[in-house]
Amino acid sequence: MGAIRTAAIAAAVPASVVVVLDACDDESGDLAGQFGPDVHFVAVDERNVGAARAAGFRYAKSQLGAAGERTWYATTDADTEVGGDWLIRQLDSSADMVLGLVRVAQWRHHSEEAAELYEARYRAEMADHQHIHGANMGFRAWAYWSVGGFAALASGEDVDLVERFRAAGFRVHSDEHLWVTTSDRLRGRAPGGFAEHLADVSHEVESAEDRAGEAS
């Protein structure tokens, strides 16, 4: 929360934060009211990442009046930390949507070999702007609503939204200098999401090591 508020202050524009708690059982709701009037907590029971993101923006539109032509939305994840220039870089763009990149803050749950393989592939794919992360993206509010917002998808809701922005002719910019840091979590709530991707990389490394051991 502190990082998001720092990014908002750095952007020097009025900003509100909406925290969506989707079927949370870790007492996160107890934090409501502890961060001032510009931080809003919304509890839902969707158990669906697309629906949860959509609920946050519906709240922003209906309860905060945040849907005008000059309104900019940005979205990230609970286990992710944004940089101080996170909003500045998005707002300085002339695009209708800005996509950023994700790095793992600290590798604690996966091997060094798995981390190296993941990072090598990630860098290779950066050249083709293949990365889309719900943990690091922003877009114009009116454009978001014109394409129907986030769909209630259990995973891939970010890719789906980008595809609809592009199909509608909106300008989508991939910023290779816009980074957030996230965890190398072992379990994620979205099937086919980031945690599952890391698990697949680790499994690939382990399988290769097993084959190498059998060959020797």
Backbone as CSV, one residue per row, in Angstrom:
resi,resn,N_x,N_y,N_z,CA_x,CA_y,CA_z,C_x,C_y,C_z
1,MET,0.821,-1.198,0.000,0.000,0.000,0.000,0.863,1.260,0.000
2,GLY,1.939,1.203,0.762,2.822,2.366,0.843,3.409,2.729,-0.498
3,ALA,3.786,1.722,-1.288,4.380,1.977,-2.599,3.372,2.628,-3.540
4,ILE,2.137,2.183,-3.500,1.109,2.771,-4.360,0.858,4.218,-3.976
5,ARG,0.805,4.490,-2.702,0.572,5.855,-2.259,1.749,6.756,-2.625
6,THR,2.968,6.220,-2.552,4.147,6.988,-2.964,4.072,7.318,-4.448
7,ALA,3.665,6.333,-5.262,3.533,6.565,-6.701,2.477,7.619,-6.989
8,ALA,1.389,7.615,-6.221,0.333,8.597,-6.414,0.812,9.998,-6.058
9,ILE,1.566,10.105,-4.975,2.105,11.405,-4.568,3.076,11.929,-5.613
10,ALA,3.911,11.032,-6.148,4.900,11.433,-7.153,4.224,11.938,-8.419
11,ALA,3.069,11.373,-8.753,2.362,11.786,-9.962,1.732,13.169,-9.819
12,ALA,1.588,13.629,-8.597,1.078,14.970,-8.305,-0.302,15.213,-8.915
13,VAL,-1.154,14.208,-8.869,-2.536,14.351,-9.321,-3.432,13.719,-8.263
14,PRO,-4.681,14.148,-8.159,-5.594,13.514,-7.198,-5.736,12.034,-7.528
15,ALA,-5.633,11.190,-6.515,-5.686,9.753,-6.762,-6.431,9.044,-5.635
16,SER,-7.142,8.007,-6.008,-7.811,7.148,-5.039,-7.364,5.715,-5.279
17,VAL,-7.323,4.936,-4.216,-6.925,3.534,-4.299,-8.108,2.663,-3.894
18,VAL,-8.408,1.676,-4.734,-9.475,0.724,-4.423,-8.836,-0.646,-4.245
19,VAL,-8.977,-1.209,-3.060,-8.436,-2.531,-2.745,-9.588,-3.531,-2.777
20,VAL,-9.497,-4.516,-3.661,-10.558,-5.515,-3.781,-10.135,-6.774,-3.041
21,LEU,-10.936,-7.167,-2.076,-10.687,-8.381,-1.295,-11.639,-9.459,-1.795
22,ASP,-11.107,-10.399,-2.555,-11.935,-11.436,-3.149,-11.870,-12.712,-2.307
23,ALA,-12.931,-12.959,-1.557,-13.027,-14.148,-0.708,-11.802,-14.279,0.197
24,CYS,-11.347,-13.177,0.748,-10.146,-13.187,1.600,-10.477,-13.730,2.987
25,ASP,-9.572,-14.534,3.512,-9.745,-15.068,4.860,-8.509,-14.804,5.718
26,ASP,-7.722,-13.783,5.331,-6.488,-13.491,6.052,-6.563,-12.199,6.863
27,GLU,-7.780,-11.727,7.136,-8.008,-10.542,7.969,-7.538,-9.259,7.291
28,SER,-7.388,-9.297,5.953,-7.012,-8.076,5.240,-8.063,-6.989,5.427
29,GLY,-9.307,-7.399,5.586,-10.375,-6.431,5.768,-10.208,-5.580,7.014
30,ASP,-9.436,-6.061,7.972,-9.220,-5.293,9.196,-8.423,-4.024,8.944
31,LEU,-7.788,-3.940,7.774,-6.984,-2.759,7.441,-7.833,-1.600,6.931
32,ALA,-9.071,-1.883,6.604,-9.946,-0.836,6.092,-10.038,0.320,7.085
33,GLY,-9.899,1.523,6.570,-9.983,2.703,7.409,-8.669,3.138,8.010
34,GLN,-7.612,2.363,7.802,-6.322,2.700,8.409,-5.411,3.518,7.490
35,PHE,-5.842,3.746,6.249,-4.970,4.431,5.294,-5.519,5.767,4.828
36,GLY,-6.561,6.258,5.458,-7.102,7.555,5.082,-8.282,7.440,4.143
37,PRO,-8.912,8.573,3.862,-10.161,8.578,3.095,-10.010,8.243,1.618
38,ASP,-8.800,8.262,1.097,-8.604,8.002,-0.332,-8.309,6.543,-0.635
39,VAL,-8.322,5.682,0.376,-8.106,4.255,0.171,-9.390,3.524,0.535
40,HIS,-9.940,2.814,-0.417,-11.243,2.177,-0.260,-11.105,0.658,-0.365
41,PHE,-11.756,-0.051,0.527,-11.738,-1.509,0.524,-13.095,-2.027,0.057
42,VAL,-13.058,-2.960,-0.879,-14.278,-3.556,-1.414,-14.173,-5.068,-1.254
43,ALA,-15.115,-5.668,-0.560,-15.113,-7.113,-0.355,-16.087,-7.773,-1.327
44,VAL,-15.602,-8.784,-2.033,-16.446,-9.558,-2.950,-16.192,-11.034,-2.705
45,ASP,-17.039,-11.861,-3.256,-16.866,-13.308,-3.133,-16.971,-13.925,-4.524
46,GLU,-16.106,-13.491,-5.398,-16.126,-13.932,-6.789,-15.241,-15.162,-7.012
47,ARG,-14.104,-15.197,-6.317,-13.100,-16.246,-6.534,-12.736,-16.325,-8.021
48,ASN,-12.560,-15.151,-8.594,-12.318,-15.022,-10.022,-11.575,-13.707,-10.240
49,VAL,-10.373,-13.796,-10.803,-9.537,-12.604,-10.891,-10.129,-11.543,-11.810
50,GLY,-10.733,-11.959,-12.926,-11.323,-10.983,-13.824,-12.494,-10.262,-13.186
51,ALA,-13.342,-11.029,-12.514,-14.498,-10.436,-11.843,-14.070,-9.522,-10.708
52,ALA,-13.014,-9.900,-10.001,-12.525,-9.073,-8.892,-11.981,-7.746,-9.407
53,ARG,-11.194,-7.781,-10.466,-10.680,-6.520,-11.026,-11.845,-5.652,-11.501
54,ALA,-12.798,-6.276,-12.177,-13.950,-5.528,-12.675,-14.720,-4.874,-11.537
55,ALA,-14.842,-5.570,-10.406,-15.569,-5.024,-9.260,-14.901,-3.758,-8.736
56,GLY,-13.575,-3.747,-8.753,-12.852,-2.566,-8.293,-13.131,-1.351,-9.157
57,PHE,-13.166,-1.543,-10.455,-13.409,-0.411,-11.347,-14.876,0.006,-11.350
58,ARG,-15.779,-0.925,-11.144,-17.189,-0.542,-10.992,-17.361,0.334,-9.765
59,TYR,-16.667,-0.033,-8.697,-16.736,0.784,-7.480,-16.191,2.182,-7.755
60,ALA,-15.048,2.248,-8.445,-14.447,3.549,-8.746,-15.401,4.420,-9.551
61,LYS,-16.115,3.802,-10.468,-17.035,4.556,-11.318,-18.283,4.984,-10.563
62,SER,-18.894,4.059,-9.840,-20.181,4.339,-9.212,-20.070,5.101,-7.901
63,GLN,-19.045,4.786,-7.110,-18.927,5.391,-5.788,-17.979,6.588,-5.733
64,LEU,-17.016,6.627,-6.639,-16.038,7.710,-6.614,-16.180,8.663,-7.794
65,GLY,-17.060,8.320,-8.713,-17.246,9.172,-9.883,-16.039,9.201,-10.794
66,ALA,-15.235,8.156,-10.733,-13.982,8.120,-11.497,-14.219,7.426,-12.833
67,ALA,-14.692,8.188,-13.806,-14.940,7.609,-15.127,-14.892,8.660,-16.225
68,GLY,-14.418,9.859,-15.903,-14.397,10.936,-16.879,-13.291,10.800,-17.909
69,GLU,-13.272,11.709,-18.883,-12.299,11.655,-19.958,-10.870,11.822,-19.457
70,ARG,-10.686,12.502,-18.337,-9.346,12.740,-17.814,-8.937,11.709,-16.761
71,THR,-9.801,10.711,-16.532,-9.516,9.702,-15.504,-8.647,8.595,-16.077
72,TRP,-7.643,8.220,-15.297,-6.747,7.127,-15.687,-6.841,6.039,-14.637
73,TYR,-7.003,4.794,-15.090,-7.025,3.640,-14.202,-5.692,2.905,-14.276
74,ALA,-5.274,2.341,-13.152,-4.089,1.479,-13.120,-4.402,0.310,-12.209
75,THR,-3.841,-0.852,-12.519,-4.144,-2.032,-11.715,-2.875,-2.832,-11.435
76,THR,-2.833,-3.431,-10.248,-1.703,-4.270,-9.850,-2.224,-5.383,-8.948
77,ASP,-1.317,-6.139,-8.334,-1.702,-7.274,-7.492,-1.259,-7.067,-6.047
78,ALA,-1.838,-7.848,-5.156,-1.572,-7.680,-3.732,-0.132,-8.011,-3.356
79,ASP,0.490,-8.970,-4.048,1.857,-9.359,-3.694,2.883,-8.665,-4.583
80,THR,2.502,-7.529,-5.137,3.350,-6.793,-6.070,3.617,-5.392,-5.545
81,GLU,4.840,-4.908,-5.760,5.224,-3.565,-5.329,5.562,-2.715,-6.545
82,VAL,4.901,-1.587,-6.651,5.129,-0.694,-7.789,6.257,0.272,-7.467
83,GLY,6.849,0.856,-8.511,7.910,1.821,-8.330,7.370,3.229,-8.156
84,GLY,8.227,4.129,-7.747,7.809,5.507,-7.523,7.339,6.204,-8.782
85,ASP,7.811,5.744,-9.947,7.421,6.372,-11.213,6.310,5.605,-11.916
86,TRP,5.675,4.698,-11.214,4.677,3.814,-11.823,3.565,4.593,-12.508
87,LEU,2.990,5.556,-11.843,1.911,6.344,-12.433,2.443,7.440,-13.347
88,ILE,3.574,7.999,-13.014,4.150,9.060,-13.849,4.370,8.565,-15.269
89,ARG,4.970,7.388,-15.410,5.274,6.863,-16.735,3.978,6.582,-17.519
90,GLN,2.970,6.106,-16.835,1.706,5.840,-17.508,1.040,7.134,-17.957
91,LEU,1.006,8.105,-17.069,0.334,9.361,-17.381,1.072,10.171,-18.435
92,ASP,2.383,9.988,-18.521,3.168,10.728,-19.515,3.010,10.157,-20.920
93,SER,2.445,8.965,-21.020,2.265,8.344,-22.328,1.051,8.952,-23.031
94,SER,1.117,8.992,-24.346,-0.029,9.458,-25.133,-0.943,8.310,-25.530
95,ALA,-0.617,7.098,-25.073,-1.393,5.917,-25.436,-2.677,5.831,-24.613
96,ASP,-3.561,4.960,-25.057,-4.802,4.717,-24.320,-4.631,3.610,-23.290
97,MET,-3.599,2.786,-23.467,-3.268,1.724,-22.523,-1.754,1.591,-22.471
98,VAL,-1.222,1.411,-21.275,0.214,1.217,-21.085,0.444,-0.115,-20.386
99,LEU,1.322,-0.928,-20.946,1.661,-2.230,-20.383,3.082,-2.202,-19.854
100,GLY,3.262,-2.697,-18.635,4.583,-2.744,-18.035,5.076,-4.160,-17.838
101,LEU,6.221,-4.265,-17.200,6.897,-5.543,-17.014,6.938,-5.933,-15.539
102,VAL,7.258,-7.200,-15.302,7.281,-7.747,-13.943,8.608,-8.451,-13.693
103,ARG,9.193,-8.172,-12.555,10.397,-8.904,-12.129,10.131,-9.525,-10.762
104,VAL,10.783,-10.632,-10.502,10.654,-11.282,-9.196,11.593,-10.582,-8.218
105,ALA,11.061,-10.162,-7.101,11.856,-9.404,-6.142,12.937,-10.261,-5.503
106,GLN,12.569,-11.452,-5.104,13.513,-12.345,-4.422,13.107,-13.790,-4.681
107,TRP,14.047,-14.562,-5.205,13.761,-15.968,-5.492,13.954,-16.786,-4.213
108,ARG,12.855,-17.238,-3.647,12.913,-18.004,-2.401,12.329,-19.409,-2.531
109,HIS,11.440,-19.593,-3.502,10.718,-20.856,-3.606,11.090,-21.689,-4.824
110,HIS,11.983,-21.171,-5.644,12.398,-21.888,-6.842,13.924,-21.891,-6.921
111,SER,14.457,-22.862,-7.616,15.908,-23.027,-7.683,16.566,-21.908,-8.481
112,GLU,17.864,-21.767,-8.293,18.627,-20.780,-9.049,18.550,-21.064,-10.541
113,GLU,18.559,-22.340,-10.903,18.474,-22.719,-12.316,17.126,-22.327,-12.922
114,ALA,16.071,-22.524,-12.157,14.744,-22.145,-12.637,14.642,-20.630,-12.794
115,ALA,15.208,-19.905,-11.849,15.193,-18.446,-11.934,15.940,-17.966,-13.169
116,GLU,17.088,-18.550,-13.436,17.885,-18.144,-14.602,17.148,-18.436,-15.901
117,LEU,16.487,-19.598,-15.988,15.758,-19.949,-17.191,14.580,-18.999,-17.400
118,TYR,13.852,-18.743,-16.329,12.713,-17.833,-16.422,13.163,-16.451,-16.899
119,GLU,14.201,-15.913,-16.273,14.650,-14.563,-16.595,15.208,-14.472,-18.010
120,ALA,15.895,-15.507,-18.461,16.433,-15.507,-19.819,15.292,-15.475,-20.844
121,ARG,14.285,-16.283,-20.630,13.150,-16.303,-21.547,12.375,-14.994,-21.502
122,TYR,12.239,-14.440,-20.322,11.495,-13.191,-20.181,12.181,-12.079,-20.962
123,ARG,13.510,-11.986,-20.824,14.257,-10.953,-21.551,14.137,-11.158,-23.058
124,ALA,14.185,-12.401,-23.509,14.089,-12.680,-24.941,12.736,-12.243,-25.500
125,GLU,11.697,-12.418,-24.725,10.351,-12.074,-25.180,10.075,-10.576,-25.093
126,MET,10.888,-9.839,-24.339,10.691,-8.405,-24.232,10.826,-7.717,-25.581
127,ALA,11.716,-8.225,-26.426,11.966,-7.585,-27.719,10.714,-7.559,-28.586
128,ASP,9.843,-8.530,-28.416,8.623,-8.613,-29.220,7.404,-8.082,-28.478
129,HIS,7.619,-7.459,-27.318,6.524,-6.885,-26.525,5.422,-7.912,-26.275
130,GLN,5.834,-9.091,-25.866,4.878,-10.177,-25.657,4.269,-10.191,-24.255
131,HIS,4.776,-9.365,-23.358,4.364,-9.468,-21.959,3.133,-8.624,-21.657
132,ILE,2.159,-9.265,-21.051,0.946,-8.593,-20.582,0.695,-9.064,-19.157
133,HIS,0.647,-8.113,-18.231,0.473,-8.464,-16.819,-0.630,-7.605,-16.197
134,GLY,-1.631,-8.252,-15.622,-2.617,-7.511,-14.863,-2.005,-6.811,-13.670
135,ALA,-0.824,-7.254,-13.262,-0.126,-6.644,-12.127,0.553,-5.336,-12.500
136,ASN,0.568,-4.998,-13.806,1.270,-3.784,-14.220,0.681,-3.267,-15.523
137,MET,-0.447,-2.610,-15.410,-1.055,-2.026,-16.591,-1.951,-0.861,-16.198
138,GLY,-2.152,0.053,-17.134,-3.021,1.196,-16.908,-3.711,1.586,-18.205
139,PHE,-4.822,2.332,-18.096,-5.592,2.661,-19.292,-6.555,3.804,-18.996
140,ARG,-6.976,4.454,-20.064,-7.938,5.543,-19.933,-9.302,4.981,-19.524
141,ALA,-9.931,5.626,-18.566,-11.193,5.121,-18.031,-12.256,5.007,-19.116
142,TRP,-12.418,6.022,-19.947,-13.482,5.992,-20.943,-13.239,4.889,-21.970
143,ALA,-11.965,4.628,-22.287,-11.651,3.551,-23.217,-11.979,2.200,-22.591
144,TYR,-11.652,2.065,-21.299,-11.948,0.830,-20.572,-13.431,0.525,-20.621
145,TRP,-14.261,1.505,-20.335,-15.700,1.260,-20.314,-16.255,1.045,-21.713
146,SER,-15.649,1.665,-22.708,-16.164,1.519,-24.067,-15.986,0.105,-24.608
147,VAL,-14.988,-0.635,-24.081,-14.783,-2.016,-24.542,-15.400,-3.039,-23.589
148,GLY,-16.051,-2.565,-22.539,-16.769,-3.468,-21.649,-16.047,-3.865,-20.381
149,GLY,-14.815,-3.357,-20.178,-14.094,-3.647,-18.948,-13.579,-5.071,-18.864
150,PHE,-13.029,-5.416,-17.703,-12.512,-6.765,-17.486,-13.647,-7.791,-17.542
151,ALA,-13.381,-8.875,-18.240,-14.344,-9.978,-18.288,-14.132,-10.892,-17.086
152,ALA,-15.166,-11.610,-16.700,-15.102,-12.507,-15.539,-14.402,-13.811,-15.927
153,LEU,-13.101,-13.695,-16.204,-12.295,-14.851,-16.584,-11.427,-15.271,-15.406
154,ALA,-11.311,-16.576,-15.204,-10.507,-17.089,-14.097,-9.026,-16.826,-14.302
155,SER,-8.595,-16.656,-15.548,-7.229,-16.272,-15.876,-7.243,-15.694,-17.283
156,GLY,-6.198,-14.954,-17.630,-6.129,-14.357,-18.946,-7.014,-13.144,-19.134
157,GLU,-7.559,-12.615,-18.038,-8.417,-11.442,-18.143,-7.656,-10.222,-18.650
158,ASP,-6.353,-10.161,-18.348,-5.534,-9.047,-18.808,-5.300,-9.124,-20.314
159,VAL,-4.964,-10.306,-20.813,-4.756,-10.506,-22.252,-6.046,-10.212,-23.015
160,ASP,-7.155,-10.674,-22.489,-8.455,-10.452,-23.127,-8.755,-8.964,-23.247
161,LEU,-8.473,-8.200,-22.191,-8.745,-6.765,-22.227,-7.855,-6.071,-23.257
162,VAL,-6.581,-6.447,-23.305,-5.661,-5.854,-24.278,-6.136,-6.142,-25.706
163,GLU,-6.568,-7.357,-25.951,-7.048,-7.721,-27.287,-8.240,-6.874,-27.688
164,ARG,-9.141,-6.600,-26.737,-10.315,-5.783,-27.061,-9.943,-4.317,-27.267
165,PHE,-8.953,-3.827,-26.523,-8.454,-2.467,-26.762,-7.908,-2.355,-28.182
166,ARG,-7.103,-3.321,-28.567,-6.500,-3.283,-29.902,-7.556,-3.430,-30.995
167,ALA,-8.514,-4.318,-30.783,-9.566,-4.521,-31.776,-10.398,-3.257,-31.969
168,ALA,-10.527,-2.466,-30.905,-11.300,-1.227,-30.976,-10.490,-0.072,-31.563
169,GLY,-9.217,-0.318,-31.854,-8.385,0.718,-32.453,-7.705,1.632,-31.461
170,PHE,-7.703,1.278,-30.185,-7.037,2.102,-29.191,-5.524,1.887,-29.237
171,ARG,-4.797,2.912,-28.832,-3.337,2.850,-28.830,-2.846,2.128,-27.578
172,VAL,-2.097,1.049,-27.783,-1.558,0.254,-26.682,-0.038,0.353,-26.743
173,HIS,0.564,0.810,-25.644,2.012,1.022,-25.588,2.643,0.093,-24.562
174,SER,3.689,-0.634,-24.979,4.453,-1.473,-24.060,5.692,-0.698,-23.627
175,ASP,5.797,-0.428,-22.347,6.890,0.381,-21.797,7.912,-0.536,-21.138
176,GLU,9.075,-0.689,-21.761,10.100,-1.596,-21.242,10.815,-1.039,-20.014
177,HIS,10.504,0.182,-19.633,11.108,0.772,-18.434,10.123,0.852,-17.266
178,LEU,8.925,0.345,-17.474,7.899,0.382,-16.432,7.849,-0.983,-15.748
179,TRP,8.485,-1.058,-14.575,8.629,-2.331,-13.868,7.869,-2.326,-12.541
180,VAL,7.405,-3.503,-12.155,6.955,-3.750,-10.787,7.651,-5.025,-10.325
181,THR,7.730,-5.206,-9.021,8.339,-6.427,-8.478,7.258,-7.259,-7.804
182,THR,7.371,-8.564,-7.955,6.374,-9.457,-7.397,7.052,-10.640,-6.733
183,SER,6.271,-11.530,-6.155,6.822,-12.667,-5.428,6.901,-13.889,-6.339
184,ASP,7.762,-14.831,-5.979,7.846,-16.099,-6.724,6.928,-17.119,-6.064
185,ARG,5.693,-16.714,-5.859,4.718,-17.515,-5.121,4.574,-18.922,-5.683
186,LEU,4.396,-19.861,-4.793,4.199,-21.248,-5.194,2.759,-21.529,-5.595
187,ARG,1.834,-20.823,-4.962,0.427,-21.048,-5.263,-0.238,-19.730,-5.613
188,GLY,-0.973,-19.730,-6.686,-1.711,-18.547,-7.095,-3.190,-18.849,-7.143
189,ARG,-4.001,-17.810,-7.206,-5.441,-18.004,-7.217,-5.988,-18.149,-8.635
190,ALA,-5.192,-17.741,-9.627,-5.660,-17.817,-11.008,-5.064,-19.042,-11.695
191,PRO,-5.894,-19.957,-12.162,-5.360,-21.115,-12.898,-4.651,-20.642,-14.162
192,GLY,-3.465,-21.181,-14.394,-2.704,-20.751,-15.556,-2.028,-19.411,-15.370
193,GLY,-2.009,-18.913,-14.140,-1.425,-17.612,-13.864,0.071,-17.665,-13.628
194,PHE,0.602,-16.613,-12.989,2.040,-16.458,-12.824,2.642,-17.570,-11.976
195,ALA,1.986,-17.934,-10.891,2.501,-18.987,-10.020,2.600,-20.305,-10.767
196,GLU,1.593,-20.608,-11.559,1.613,-21.859,-12.322,2.707,-21.829,-13.380
197,HIS,2.921,-20.648,-13.968,3.997,-20.527,-14.965,5.351,-20.800,-14.323
198,LEU,5.589,-20.234,-13.152,6.858,-20.483,-12.461,7.004,-21.953,-12.106
199,ALA,5.910,-22.582,-11.703,5.956,-24.011,-11.378,6.311,-24.837,-12.613
200,ASP,5.793,-24.436,-13.753,6.108,-25.150,-14.995,7.585,-25.025,-15.345
201,VAL,8.145,-23.835,-15.130,9.572,-23.629,-15.406,10.416,-24.495,-14.479
202,SER,10.060,-24.524,-13.210,10.800,-25.340,-12.253,10.718,-26.816,-12.621
203,HIS,9.545,-27.253,-13.013,9.371,-28.656,-13.403,10.212,-28.982,-14.633
204,GLU,10.279,-28.049,-15.563,11.089,-28.256,-16.772,12.559,-28.418,-16.407
205,VAL,13.038,-27.582,-15.501,14.432,-27.666,-15.071,14.696,-28.989,-14.365
206,GLU,13.792,-29.380,-13.476,13.964,-30.631,-12.745,13.962,-31.831,-13.683
207,SER,13.087,-31.803,-14.688,13.020,-32.901,-15.652,14.305,-32.991,-16.456
208,ALA,14.852,-31.840,-16.841,16.100,-31.829,-17.592,17.239,-32.366,-16.750
209,GLU,17.250,-32.017,-15.467,18.300,-32.511,-14.575,18.178,-34.018,-14.390
210,ASP,16.940,-34.501,-14.299,16.732,-35.953,-14.141,17.236,-36.705,-15.389
211,ARG,16.921,-36.150,-16.551,17.367,-36.816,-17.794,18.880,-36.800,-17.906
212,ALA,19.492,-35.695,-17.469,20.939,-35.603,-17.507,21.558,-36.619,-16.562
213,GLY,20.934,-36.805,-15.388,21.444,-37.775,-14.436,21.322,-39.191,-14.954
214,GLU,20.221,-39.485,-15.626,20.051,-40.839,-16.168,21.026,-41.099,-17.307
215,ALA,21.321,-40.064,-18.095,22.251,-40.236,-19.211,23.674,-40.473,-18.756
216,SER,23.997,-39.894,-17.610,25.358,-40.049,-17.098,25.514,-41.386,-16.367
